[in-house]
């Protein structure tokens, strides 16, 4: 029974997370940014073992000093095309 409750909770959380990500991708960006910064980090991803994969971020700094993540770029390594990439943005 505990496993059933846990699976339902995970399913519900994933649905909420998917809705939040969709809303974030579709949001309107600010009209003006003082600066745009690009940075990256390596994340450990578990697939058939653990691999470190780069994720790059685009960060906008508004004239009032507040910051906003404009988008992120994740390197995708499908078996057929080792140079494929995906960019997610709002």
MARSELO-669139 format. One record per residue: residue number from 0; residue in three letters; z negated, y, x of N, C-alpha, C in turn. Coordinates in pm, whole numbers, plus 50000, padded with zeros to 5 digits. Layout:
NODE; num; residu; n.pz; n.py; n.px; ca.pz; ca.py; ca.px; c.pz; c.py; c.px
NODE; NUM; ala; Z; Y; X; Z; Y; X; Z; Y; X
...
***
This chain:
NODE; num; residu; n.pz; n.py; n.px; ca.pz; ca.py; ca.px; c.pz; c.py; c.px
NODE; 0; unk; 50000; 49880; 50082; 50000; 50000; 50000; 50000; 50126; 50086
NODE; 1; unk; 49922; 50127; 50195; 49918; 50244; 50283; 50056; 50274; 50339
NODE; 2; unk; 50130; 50171; 50373; 50265; 50190; 50429; 50357; 50257; 50327
NODE; 3; unk; 50347; 50217; 50199; 50429; 50275; 50093; 50397; 50423; 50077
NODE; 4; unk; 50269; 50457; 50079; 50230; 50599; 50067; 50282; 50676; 50187
NODE; 5; unk; 50270; 50622; 50306; 50317; 50689; 50427; 50468; 50710; 50421
NODE; 6; unk; 50544; 50610; 50381; 50690; 50623; 50372; 50729; 50729; 50269
NODE; 7; unk; 50659; 50735; 50156; 50687; 50837; 50055; 50655; 50975; 50109
NODE; 8; unk; 50545; 50988; 50183; 50508; 51117; 50241; 50611; 51163; 50343
NODE; 9; unk; 50655; 51072; 50428; 50755; 51106; 50528; 50885; 51148; 50461
NODE; 10; unk; 50925; 51075; 50358; 51047; 51108; 50286; 51038; 51247; 50224
NODE; 11; unk; 50924; 51277; 50163; 50903; 51409; 50101; 50905; 51520; 50206
NODE; 12; unk; 50838; 51496; 50319; 50836; 51596; 50427; 50975; 51619; 50484
NODE; 13; unk; 51053; 51514; 50499; 51190; 51529; 50550; 51276; 51611; 50454
NODE; 14; unk; 51258; 51590; 50324; 51334; 51666; 50226; 51299; 51815; 50234
NODE; 15; unk; 51169; 51845; 50245; 51127; 51985; 50259; 51182; 52044; 50388
NODE; 16; unk; 51175; 51970; 50497; 51225; 52019; 50625; 51375; 52045; 50619
NODE; 17; unk; 51451; 51955; 50554; 51595; 51974; 50541; 51627; 52100; 50461
NODE; 18; unk; 51550; 52126; 50356; 51570; 52247; 50275; 51540; 52372; 50357
NODE; 19; unk; 51433; 52368; 50437; 51396; 52483; 50521; 51504; 52510; 50627
NODE; 20; unk; 51554; 52406; 50689; 51659; 52422; 50791; 51786; 52478; 50728
NODE; 21; unk; 51822; 52428; 50610; 51941; 52478; 50541; 51926; 52628; 50510
NODE; 22; unk; 51809; 52667; 50460; 51784; 52809; 50429; 51790; 52893; 50557
NODE; 23; unk; 51736; 52840; 50668; 51739; 52915; 50794; 51882; 52933; 50843
NODE; 24; unk; 51964; 52829; 50834; 52104; 52838; 50878; 52184; 52938; 50795
NODE; 25; unk; 52148; 52952; 50668; 52225; 53038; 50577; 52169; 53180; 50567
NODE; 26; unk; 52064; 53212; 50641; 52002; 53344; 50632; 52095; 53451; 50689
NODE; 27; unk; 52073; 53574; 50645; 52149; 53688; 50698; 52085; 53733; 50830
NODE; 28; unk; 52168; 53762; 50929; 52117; 53813; 51055; 52102; 53964; 51047
NODE; 29; unk; 52018; 54020; 51134; 52000; 54165; 51139; 52130; 54231; 51178
NODE; 30; unk; 52144; 54356; 51138; 52263; 54434; 51173; 52265; 54473; 51320
NODE; 31; unk; 52146; 54488; 51380; 52140; 54543; 51516; 52034; 54469; 51598
NODE; 32; unk; 52068; 54443; 51723; 51974; 54384; 51819; 51976; 54469; 51945
NODE; 33; unk; 51858; 54494; 51999; 51845; 54570; 52123; 51900; 54488; 52240
NODE; 34; unk; 51872; 54357; 52235; 51918; 54267; 52342; 51930; 54126; 52285
NODE; 35; unk; 52012; 54047; 52350; 52024; 53905; 52316; 52002; 53827; 52444
NODE; 36; unk; 51914; 53729; 52435; 51879; 53647; 52551; 51920; 53503; 52524
NODE; 37; unk; 51972; 53438; 52625; 52006; 53295; 52616; 51917; 53219; 52712
NODE; 38; unk; 51858; 53111; 52666; 51768; 53032; 52749; 51782; 52885; 52708
NODE; 39; unk; 51730; 52798; 52787; 51739; 52655; 52756; 51618; 52580; 52806
NODE; 40; unk; 51604; 52461; 52754; 51497; 52371; 52797; 51545; 52227; 52782
NODE; 41; unk; 51479; 52138; 52851; 51510; 51995; 52838; 51408; 51931; 52747
NODE; 42; unk; 51455; 51859; 52646; 51368; 51786; 52554; 51386; 51638; 52577
NODE; 43; unk; 51277; 51564; 52570; 51283; 51418; 52580; 51322; 51363; 52443
NODE; 44; unk; 51435; 51294; 52437; 51487; 51238; 52313; 51481; 51085; 52323
NODE; 45; unk; 51426; 51022; 52219; 51420; 50876; 52216; 51536; 50822; 52137
NODE; 46; unk; 51613; 50741; 52201; 51719; 50665; 52135; 51704; 50524; 52186
NODE; 47; unk; 51792; 50477; 52268; 51776; 50347; 52334; 51705; 50372; 52466
NODE; 48; unk; 51583; 50416; 52458; 51509; 50461; 52574; 51490; 50611; 52563
NODE; 49; unk; 51426; 50671; 52660; 51400; 50815; 52657; 51495; 50884; 52754
NODE; 50; unk; 51563; 50988; 52705; 51652; 51068; 52789; 51618; 51214; 52771
NODE; 51; unk; 51633; 51292; 52875; 51615; 51437; 52864; 51749; 51499; 52832
NODE; 52; unk; 51751; 51581; 52726; 51874; 51647; 52684; 51851; 51797; 52675
NODE; 53; unk; 51949; 51878; 52716; 51931; 52023; 52710; 51949; 52079; 52570
NODE; 54; unk; 51867; 52178; 52537; 51881; 52257; 52415; 51878; 52402; 52459
NODE; 55; unk; 51978; 52478; 52416; 51989; 52619; 52453; 51960; 52705; 52330
NODE; 56; unk; 51888; 52816; 52350; 51850; 52906; 52242; 51913; 53042; 52261
NODE; 57; unk; 51955; 53103; 52150; 51999; 53243; 52149; 51889; 53321; 52077
NODE; 58; unk; 51827; 53415; 52147; 51716; 53492; 52094; 51758; 53638; 52084
NODE; 59; unk; 51744; 53698; 51966; 51775; 53839; 51947; 51647; 53920; 51946
NODE; 60; unk; 51649; 54036; 52013; 51536; 54128; 52013; 51578; 54253; 51938
NODE; 61; unk; 51509; 54280; 51827; 51542; 54394; 51743; 51491; 54524; 51806
NODE; 62; unk; 51542; 54639; 51762; 51496; 54768; 51818; 51345; 54788; 51804
NODE; 63; unk; 51279; 54728; 51703; 51134; 54745; 51687; 51054; 54649; 51776
NODE; 64; unk; 51124; 54565; 51855; 51058; 54473; 51947; 51035; 54334; 51891
NODE; 65; unk; 51056; 54315; 51762; 51039; 54181; 51705; 51154; 54091; 51750
NODE; 66; unk; 51128; 53962; 51752; 51226; 53865; 51803; 51269; 53770; 51692
NODE; 67; unk; 51391; 53720; 51706; 51445; 53628; 51608; 51532; 53525; 51679
NODE; 68; unk; 51511; 53398; 51647; 51600; 53295; 51701; 51730; 53302; 51622
NODE; 69; unk; 51839; 53333; 51692; 51969; 53349; 51628; 52037; 53215; 51608
NODE; 70; unk; 52013; 53123; 51697; 52075; 52993; 51687; 52034; 52906; 51804
NODE; 71; unk; 52072; 52781; 51798; 52047; 52693; 51911; 52164; 52598; 51929
NODE; 72; unk; 52182; 52559; 52052; 52296; 52481; 52095; 52241; 52354; 52158
NODE; 73; unk; 52280; 52239; 52104; 52232; 52112; 52156; 52350; 52030; 52206
NODE; 74; unk; 52337; 51982; 52324; 52441; 51895; 52381; 52434; 51760; 52311
NODE; 75; unk; 52545; 51716; 52260; 52554; 51587; 52191; 52639; 51495; 52277
NODE; 76; unk; 52592; 51372; 52295; 52666; 51278; 52379; 52713; 51157; 52300
NODE; 77; unk; 52816; 51171; 52218; 52869; 51051; 52152; 52938; 50961; 52254
NODE; 78; unk; 52945; 50835; 52223; 53004; 50739; 52317; 53148; 50771; 52350
NODE; 79; unk; 53224; 50823; 52251; 53366; 50846; 52273; 53396; 50978; 52346
NODE; 80; unk; 53305; 51076; 52339; 53332; 51206; 52400; 53206; 51259; 52466
NODE; 81; unk; 53196; 51245; 52595; 53075; 51284; 52666; 53062; 51435; 52683
NODE; 82; unk; 53161; 51515; 52641; 53153; 51660; 52657; 53141; 51733; 52523
NODE; 83; unk; 53107; 51663; 52417; 53096; 51723; 52285; 52965; 51801; 52273
NODE; 84; unk; 52965; 51909; 52195; 52847; 51991; 52174; 52843; 52039; 52031
NODE; 85; unk; 52726; 52079; 51987; 52708; 52132; 51852; 52630; 52261; 51860
NODE; 86; unk; 52670; 52362; 51786; 52599; 52489; 51782; 52550; 52513; 51641
NODE; 87; unk; 52420; 52539; 51625; 52361; 52568; 51495; 52324; 52715; 51493
NODE; 88; unk; 52358; 52784; 51390; 52324; 52927; 51384; 52307; 52967; 51240
NODE; 89; unk; 52252; 53088; 51221; 52227; 53138; 51087; 52345; 53212; 51033
***
